[in-house]
Every structure is written in structure tokens, then in C-alpha cells.
Amino acid sequence: MIGVLGLFLISAGCGGDKASSDSGLASSCTSTEATTSWDAGVLRHERPGCASLELSATVLGSGGLTVELTPFGDGWQPKITAESAGQFDGLILSGTHSTAGSEPPVLWRQGYQSWSHSGVAAMSGLARDTQGVPVIGGDGDAIAVKDEAGGTSWWVGVVGRADGESILLGALGALKTRFFVAFEASSVWAVWGHRGDSIALAAGETLTLDPLFVQSGDDASGLYEAYAVAATDRVPAPDLAARPPTGWATWYHFFEDITEDDVRANLDFAAALVEDDGDAQIEVFQIDDGWQGLWGGWRAGEEFPSGMPALAEDIAAAGFTPGLWMAPFYVSRETPLYRDNPDWWVRKPDSGDEISFNNLGTGDYAVIDPTHPDAAAWLSAEIASKVAQGWTYLKLDFLYAGAQVGERYTDVTGIEAFHIGMQIIREAAGDAWILACGAPFLPSLGYAESFRTGADIAFGFDRDPKLAYLRWATRSTAARSWSNGRWWWIDPDQILVRPPFTDAEATGAVVANAVSGGTWMLGDDLPALSTERLDLALHPELMAFRGRSARPRHPLQFISGVDPGPPFEDAMPDDAVPVVWDFDDGSTAVLNLSDEPIDVEVDGGTELLSGETSGPTTRTLEPGSGELWVSD
């Protein structure tokens, strides 16, 4: 059987001006039509002279498994059929790719979850497993982010050349199995499963996997945007408010040491600020980790003597939306809940021991199994009770735990278990706003109004803001900017403007948040901020960029090293953040998050932070600084 998925019309022309030694294609290509077909176990994508892809299929498992790919909207859906009873372990499409252009190919990659490294990485040789498949990590607990490899990408990835063409491969939803892609200079893999889950199949049974989206063109950002739309055609995003929220949260000043007195001091200050200044925009007042006695024992700890219902009532009375942090899939082994319910917990598939997590030695946690009816009822009741108390903005953290591979009450994959858990949470939360944090990227589509796109920007062991930490977060914003307003509102993390940030670095912090188009949450102790820094953090014209789309200019030119998190960037800086960001209305942001001054050309207009006006000019940006230019 031969399937042909029409002709993709690519609006932009192809780039490049000389032959590519890697691809063998002429880089001066003009084709706007691409054909994708499936024939005799091979998937082919071709834009003559511009980009090509040829992938052969291998099915891992037992039972005489065969595979067929059929057109599905803008993608191709794999169907695995068992001739006899057996099990499915993975589907591998592997082969070659080529793209026109003279620059070396790079990978615009996505990490597994919120905190995983996402950005543009150089190509490198990949380690292979015993099946010849590139080794990818990162899908275990929070510590597993250290295992992700530069030539791999979870859920979706773009391989391309800065002066030429790119190819995108991505799953249209992750409803059944994990999915990843991997690339070397001319080799490519697309992989469903193959991460420890097995799916039993009866004789003659057909397993339908998530569709594969394939597209090419000379606009890497445009490919991601087209993919985002195609994914929501299959898995609709929630209805989004016109703009993402503004607010304040406790974590990056008080961390787990937060007390009710700290909360009330900031609440009183914020209420007075809004009353005195009609331009001050603070909507959400969110309490982060540290309010509870124990994870899983979601009741106020000793430092919150009034209790959480009373605090929510007081926050609402002050004119703000009460926000609360929870980690719903983890339960402390010190809780009576854990001790009284020995069959509620996810176990390792190899040993049968419970999966455990200690969060860098700060606790001892088990993973709750939402496929167990009693555990599911408890999870639903906990979320519903917090919303009933008035907590209608829920920051739900460490959500990756719900997708870990393991043995559960019901025989499901880790991804299926995640969806079961998130559906319980979404239904229990009702109309409450959900911020998904520490969450697997693609599987979270459809459940959350906002999504954390990076790792933390300060830490309990290093609490001051640092340029390296801001650089790490903004690189993640650039890598995932295409999802803003399409899947959810980006949560780029809280804004820190307090010392030791210099005045220049404080401008970089607020402009970096503006280019995200996402949530505008302050993270400093409000009464301790100077008037100048507070005014900067609440700059009304910058805050008006919430909900708008900014594209990083020339994204494939900004190549970074893949590392586990911001402290590694601080120790060994190798991140490159796009300098120029373009908004749809012609406004332009410029950012220098490097450690050295740079010169950058701007078209002119009015710079919002300084009020300076200018025609086209060259600006010298100090390290850490940012500017936002609007047309006069």
C-alpha cells in the first residue's frame, strides 16, 4: 500500500547560496512543495533540492508484529498489528536526512519536562543501545535531567542549518507512549516507546500510536508554529484568557522557609501598592512550597497558624486571586496516608520495589498510583478541597512523577497513567487555573493554562539572582516560545530584580520576561525592594506585552551546551541567548545576557525603559541588559 500526504505548501523560499558538503544538496533551492509518502515500510519526505528524509521501520517486541503508517490530518499514524499474542516494546523509524545550506546542521531540541535543557545544540556522535538506537535519558525523576544527550530531543525536534533548510519531526500528542527523535549529521531516528513500557497484544489486535508530523522549510520557528497548531488539532488546548496573569509568589526570596508572617507582610504591601497606584498590576498572590506540614499531607504546617482556608479568604479579601503550590503525585513516607495504604504506590518494573525520590536529600517520597480507585478518590478530593477553600490558582509541581514507568494497579504505560492522573486533577480543579511545573512537555497539552518552560532561577543553596541563571532560563524561553498562546501561556519563572543584580541586569530580567509573552510574576520580597526596582518590575508598558508573540531572530545561530541546570551554566558558561526578538506589531526587544558588552543594530523608535527616541542606530548593550523598542 502506498500513501501520499498531499503537498505541503511552504510560504517562505529556501535559503543558502552554496553547496553543502554534508547534505549533497544545492543550497540555492526554490521548491515550495513537499511530498511525504509511505511505501513498503519506508517513510519518505522530499522537497527537491531543499530537504529530504527517508526512514525505514523496525518494530520491537514479540508476536509477529507488523506496522503500517496511514495519513492522519497533517501527520502519519502508525498502526501495529500482532499476528499472534505478544507484546509491543517500541517502534523505530531510522534512516537519513539532508538539508540544503552551507552551515553545519544543528538540533533545536526539547527536553523531557519543564526543567530539562531545551535549546539549540551542536550535532555530535550518539551512544547507541543494544538495538542500535541512540540512548536518550531524562524521563526518570528530577535528577534524570542530567542524562539528556545533545543529539536527542523529546517529543519533537528540528534539525537544520542557520543559512538553509530545516526538517521537523514530532508526535501529534503523547497519549500512549513516550516519543523522541535523535539526529547525527546525516542520520535520524524517530522512536515510540522503547523506554521500559511493554503493551500486551492479543492475536490479530492492532495498536494505534500517536501520529508523526513531518515538515520542512527555511523558517525553523515557522515549522514549530505549524507543529503547535497541528498538535492542538488532535489534542485541543484549554481555552486561554486574553492575557496570562500577573502576580507575586513566595519561592525565590523565602524558599521553603516561608511563614505566614512573611506572606501577610507582602500581602499588606501589595494591597497598599495597588490601592495607591492605579497602574500597579498584581492579580495572583501565590504561596509556594513550605506552607504544608508534609508532601501528601496537604495541611498547613506550624508556620501557618491561621490555616490555609483563612489565608485564602484574606488574600481574596485583599483583592487578589489566592494561589497555592502542591506536588500532587508525590507523598511523603512519613505521612499516615502512606503508612495506611500500602498498595497505593508505583513500583519499579524490574524489582517490584517502590519508586522513591528524595529531592536532593530533603525528603523521602513515594509516587501515588492514580489507577488505584481509592488513591484516585483521595487525589481528587485533595485538589477539590483546596479549590473549595478559595485557592483558584494551582501551581502543580513535580508532575513528571505521574508518568514514570512502573507497575500500577492497572496495566497501563507511564504516559497513560499520567493522563489518568491529570484528568482526575483537571476535573477536580474545575475552573481553577493550573500552572504545570516539572511537567512532561507534550503530554501536558490540554490540562494546564500555563506551563513552566525552564528550571529554577535561584536555589536554596544560592538564593541571589545571577546573570547565568537568567541566561539559562531565557534560552529555554527561546526554545519553547512557539508554544505561547497556542498550547498555554508560558511561565518563564518569576522576575527577580533585587541586588546583587545591577541596574543593567535588572532591565535584562524584565525584558526577558516581556519576550516570553507569558506570566508576569514577581519573586522578590516586595517591602524590601527599592522604589526604582519595584517600578521597573511593574512597568505597565512592558507588562502590556503579556499574551503577545515574540520570535527569536536567527534562532539556529545561538548554539548552547546541554547541561542539567543553571548552576552548571554558572560554573561553565556556554549558553547563547538570541539577541533580537521580533513582535508581530514591529516592536523589537534586544537582550545581552552574555558576560561581555555587545553592539546591536536597532531600527529605532522609542525605547520603553528609558524613553529615549532614535532613528536606526547601533546600540551598545552592557552585560545582562535589555531594551524594548516600539515604533513611533
Phi, psi and omega in degrees: 000135178245127175246137177233124182264073170048209178234123174281128177263114181261120188287327182270151177283175180270152186253187177094160182219006174207164187296148179262125180289335181281319189265334186077005180262147172292132183277348174267084186244150186233001184294136175247001183244132178239142176243132174241131184218157175236126182206125173054044176079014181231130174260126181237136173233132187215126162238102192307129178078356184243304185204147177211157182209134177221118187233128176259149187260139172226129178254130179258135180144203182222160178106021179062055187282136174236160183229144173223137175253129180237149179301139178217098183058239178265015182224191180233126185256121177283139175233121183256127180241135179261127176287325178223170180301136181189207180214148176261129178248331180178154172241128180242122165255122183222151180170224187234154173226155175210143180220142180287150179138160182260340179284155178296147177292145177229166181243120170272100193255159173240138175278168185296315186224185186310314189273355183285153180295126173230136182162191180263127184233149175290153177282146178208166177295143184250142171290146180242150174271188185292343176268003181080013181265137177304140181280125176237142177235192174104354186255022173265231179272192186296334180285340185290350177302337180291346188265355183288140184255148186297331182269009181241159179210130178279138170074316184197151177202155177239125171253133183191179181240138185300332181252016185208232192256161178222156174233135175249135171234127179202154177277139176271079185095152176233084186256341187239309184225169167293159177213138173212163175236158178214148185220140160244186189307321179227002182251153183211147176225140168235127193229124170258132179070220178062031178231020175114337176282140171237143181242118181288138180230135175278163178302128180083356182284145177245129178257124179260124181260173180292139182295155177256129177258129180231127175205154180224161179171180182261008181240096184297320178297319179297325177296315178297321180295319177296320177297318180301318179293316181297322179295321180285342172296330179265318180237096185299142173282159175296157171294124184261145172297162182301328178219152173291163186283163167252166177167194179220145179220158192275338201298312195277004167246316187261338181052217183284358181273010185299142176233164177298324178299319177298316180299314185290328177296317178287326177296314179297319180295314181297319180296317178294322180298312181295323179293321183278333186235106182295341180273347182290125183245102173228114184255313185256139175237103193249130176265126183261191182310139180120345180284333189270159175290309180215150172299130183092334171258075194281067175230157184300138175279183185298333183279001179234070188295334181287341184085158187286325177300318180293322180293318177300318180298319181289324177295316179295321180296331178281355176101013183244160174276121179291131179238142185221141177267140171212156172241084197290339183265356178251141177226130178294139177287357176272353183277149171301328179304315179293313185294327186273354186225075188292347183252020181265000197245143181287137183244155179293139183290337184271318186253339185082357175288152177295141170293132181234158179211135181244003176049059180058039175082010183266356180188181178222107192236145170254160180259123182285146182257103183285355175278348174281125186304319182288322177295320178298318180296319178297314181301314179299316182294322180295315179293314182298324181293323180291320178295320179297330177288344180116359180278093187254010169233111186248115171270106184257118195246164179055036184290340178305334184301328181293345182254002184296141178294132180181177178271131182230174178303319177251144182281093180225162173286165177301321179293319177297320178297321178301315181294322177299313179296317182289328176294321175299313181296314182299316180293320181291328182284338180060235182273003179297149178282131177248124168259115178273125182226145186058036190249142174300133195298290184293318181299340181281348179303130177101346185251338191234142175280335175218158189218126175291126185258001181209182177278178180298154181253003170199167189218157179302330180271352181206083196274346182279146175296145180223146178299321180299321180291319177295321179297317180299315182293321183286328172299321176295320177303315180299320184290332185242014184300330182295341180276345184294127180079352178255315179256325185187179167269131177298138167250099184280003182094172188289157180268125175246126179234003184287160170301150016275010172303133173287173176301320180296315181294328177295323176293322177298323181296317183283324177291323176299323177289322180298320182289341176292331186069010189252206184303144180242088184245126177277148183232003179271161171292110190301313181297339183272349181283144172292158179301321182295316181289323178294318177298321178295315182294335180247030182298114189296325181287328174290318180296337178292349177277358174301137178083002179257161185257126174240136177254131171291131181280136180053053188300328185286353178278346188256088188265130182237159172280150179270123181218169186283346182169175185305322178301331178287326174294324178294321182281322183224079186295123177211016179273142175238122182255134177310140184272321185245134180233132184251129174265159184299331184272007180095353174293152184224131172255143174234137185226136170237095179260018175274178181267003181231153176296150176223157173255138180218139179274135176234154182284345180098188185120221178241130178271122192294323186285323182261339186080002182292141175244150183195155166278190177307132186203167174257125181256140171261116182260125176288158179305130177087355190269163177213153176222152176229117186253130176243149181290141177284000000 
